[in-house]
Amino acid sequence: MTLRTGATVEYRLLIDDAGPGAAATQLGELADWLRHERELRGRVRTEHGEIAGGEMGGLPEAVVVAVAAGGAVSVLARAAVEWVKHRTRDVTLKVVEPGGESLEISVRRATSQDTLVTELLDFLERRQSTDSDETA
């Protein structure tokens, strides 16, 4: 099934195994990384936490990527895995779909990068198919 033209799904990407400051830095790097992908430009934003008293702004808590069916989904899967692979220390990236189901990506848990890309792509496409079934 395919999505109707213009229908998008927003995925939240979180850093699952770092303190707030480290996670915020990594999320900023991830957002920049994804924005360099032509198919994702204009579809990537950061989601910030609440601003505490005396603070100038909240730390980024998630990167949100809005994608429609097709090439952007596969670009997101490949780019997210590539970003994890290029970290100087091990990091776990948690991808959460709108219904709350999630998938964690960590280079240490797979034997190959292709395996991770395939697993993430299957996860992302599953939500795309669910949305197209609901809108048909």
Contacts in CASP RR format, 6 or more apart in sequence:
PFRMAT RR
TARGET T0000
AUTHOR 0000-0000-0000
METHOD contacts of the structure
MODEL  1
MTLRTGATVEYRLLIDDAGPGAAATQLGELADWLRHERELRGRVRTEHGE
IAGGEMGGLPEAVVVAVAAGGAVSVLARAAVEWVKHRTRDVTLKVVEPGG
ESLEISVRRATSQDTLVTELLDFLERRQSTDSDETA
1 129 0 8 1.000
1 132 0 8 1.000
1 133 0 8 1.000
1 136 0 8 1.000
2 69 0 8 1.000
2 70 0 8 1.000
2 132 0 8 1.000
3 68 0 8 1.000
3 69 0 8 1.000
3 128 0 8 1.000
3 131 0 8 1.000
3 132 0 8 1.000
3 135 0 8 1.000
4 132 0 8 1.000
4 135 0 8 1.000
5 68 0 8 1.000
6 68 0 8 1.000
7 68 0 8 1.000
7 69 0 8 1.000
7 131 0 8 1.000
7 132 0 8 1.000
7 135 0 8 1.000
8 43 0 8 1.000
8 66 0 8 1.000
8 67 0 8 1.000
8 68 0 8 1.000
9 66 0 8 1.000
9 67 0 8 1.000
9 68 0 8 1.000
9 97 0 8 1.000
9 98 0 8 1.000
9 127 0 8 1.000
9 128 0 8 1.000
9 131 0 8 1.000
10 64 0 8 1.000
10 65 0 8 1.000
10 66 0 8 1.000
10 98 0 8 1.000
11 64 0 8 1.000
11 65 0 8 1.000
11 66 0 8 1.000
11 67 0 8 1.000
11 76 0 8 1.000
11 95 0 8 1.000
11 96 0 8 1.000
11 97 0 8 1.000
11 98 0 8 1.000
11 124 0 8 1.000
11 127 0 8 1.000
12 47 0 8 1.000
12 62 0 8 1.000
12 63 0 8 1.000
12 64 0 8 1.000
12 95 0 8 1.000
12 96 0 8 1.000
13 27 0 8 1.000
13 30 0 8 1.000
13 62 0 8 1.000
13 63 0 8 1.000
13 64 0 8 1.000
13 65 0 8 1.000
13 80 0 8 1.000
13 93 0 8 1.000
13 94 0 8 1.000
13 95 0 8 1.000
13 96 0 8 1.000
14 23 0 8 1.000
14 27 0 8 1.000
14 61 0 8 1.000
14 62 0 8 1.000
14 93 0 8 1.000
14 94 0 8 1.000
14 96 0 8 1.000
15 22 0 8 1.000
15 23 0 8 1.000
15 26 0 8 1.000
15 27 0 8 1.000
15 30 0 8 1.000
15 91 0 8 1.000
15 92 0 8 1.000
15 93 0 8 1.000
15 94 0 8 1.000
16 92 0 8 1.000
16 93 0 8 1.000
16 94 0 8 1.000
16 104 0 8 1.000
17 91 0 8 1.000
17 92 0 8 1.000
18 26 0 8 1.000
18 91 0 8 1.000
20 59 0 8 1.000
21 59 0 8 1.000
23 59 0 8 1.000
23 60 0 8 1.000
23 61 0 8 1.000
24 59 0 8 1.000
24 60 0 8 1.000
24 61 0 8 1.000
26 87 0 8 1.000
26 91 0 8 1.000
27 46 0 8 1.000
27 60 0 8 1.000
27 61 0 8 1.000
27 62 0 8 1.000
27 63 0 8 1.000
28 46 0 8 1.000
28 60 0 8 1.000
28 63 0 8 1.000
29 83 0 8 1.000
30 63 0 8 1.000
30 80 0 8 1.000
30 83 0 8 1.000
30 93 0 8 1.000
31 44 0 8 1.000
31 45 0 8 1.000
31 46 0 8 1.000
31 60 0 8 1.000
31 63 0 8 1.000
33 79 0 8 1.000
33 82 0 8 1.000
33 83 0 8 1.000
34 40 0 8 1.000
34 44 0 8 1.000
34 63 0 8 1.000
34 65 0 8 1.000
34 76 0 8 1.000
34 79 0 8 1.000
34 80 0 8 1.000
34 83 0 8 1.000
35 41 0 8 1.000
35 42 0 8 1.000
35 44 0 8 1.000
37 75 0 8 1.000
37 76 0 8 1.000
37 79 0 8 1.000
39 71 0 8 1.000
39 72 0 8 1.000
39 75 0 8 1.000
40 65 0 8 1.000
40 67 0 8 1.000
40 72 0 8 1.000
40 75 0 8 1.000
40 76 0 8 1.000
40 79 0 8 1.000
43 65 0 8 1.000
43 66 0 8 1.000
43 67 0 8 1.000
43 72 0 8 1.000
44 63 0 8 1.000
44 64 0 8 1.000
44 65 0 8 1.000
45 63 0 8 1.000
45 64 0 8 1.000
46 60 0 8 1.000
46 62 0 8 1.000
46 63 0 8 1.000
46 64 0 8 1.000
47 60 0 8 1.000
47 61 0 8 1.000
47 62 0 8 1.000
47 63 0 8 1.000
47 64 0 8 1.000
48 57 0 8 1.000
48 58 0 8 1.000
48 59 0 8 1.000
48 60 0 8 1.000
48 61 0 8 1.000
49 58 0 8 1.000
49 59 0 8 1.000
49 60 0 8 1.000
49 61 0 8 1.000
50 58 0 8 1.000
51 57 0 8 1.000
51 58 0 8 1.000
52 58 0 8 1.000
62 96 0 8 1.000
65 76 0 8 1.000
67 73 0 8 1.000
67 76 0 8 1.000
67 124 0 8 1.000
67 128 0 8 1.000
68 128 0 8 1.000
69 125 0 8 1.000
69 128 0 8 1.000
69 132 0 8 1.000
70 128 0 8 1.000
73 121 0 8 1.000
73 124 0 8 1.000
73 125 0 8 1.000
73 128 0 8 1.000
74 121 0 8 1.000
76 124 0 8 1.000
77 117 0 8 1.000
77 120 0 8 1.000
77 121 0 8 1.000
77 124 0 8 1.000
78 117 0 8 1.000
78 121 0 8 1.000
80 93 0 8 1.000
80 95 0 8 1.000
80 105 0 8 1.000
80 120 0 8 1.000
81 105 0 8 1.000
81 113 0 8 1.000
81 116 0 8 1.000
81 117 0 8 1.000
81 120 0 8 1.000
82 113 0 8 1.000
83 93 0 8 1.000
84 91 0 8 1.000
84 93 0 8 1.000
84 105 0 8 1.000
84 106 0 8 1.000
84 107 0 8 1.000
84 116 0 8 1.000
85 107 0 8 1.000
85 113 0 8 1.000
87 107 0 8 1.000
90 106 0 8 1.000
90 107 0 8 1.000
90 108 0 8 1.000
91 106 0 8 1.000
92 104 0 8 1.000
92 105 0 8 1.000
92 106 0 8 1.000
93 104 0 8 1.000
93 105 0 8 1.000
93 106 0 8 1.000
94 102 0 8 1.000
94 103 0 8 1.000
94 104 0 8 1.000
94 105 0 8 1.000
95 102 0 8 1.000
95 103 0 8 1.000
95 104 0 8 1.000
95 105 0 8 1.000
95 120 0 8 1.000
95 123 0 8 1.000
95 124 0 8 1.000
96 102 0 8 1.000
97 123 0 8 1.000
97 124 0 8 1.000
97 127 0 8 1.000
98 127 0 8 1.000
99 127 0 8 1.000
101 123 0 8 1.000
101 127 0 8 1.000
103 119 0 8 1.000
103 120 0 8 1.000
103 123 0 8 1.000
105 116 0 8 1.000
105 119 0 8 1.000
105 120 0 8 1.000
107 113 0 8 1.000
107 116 0 8 1.000
110 116 0 8 1.000
110 119 0 8 1.000
END
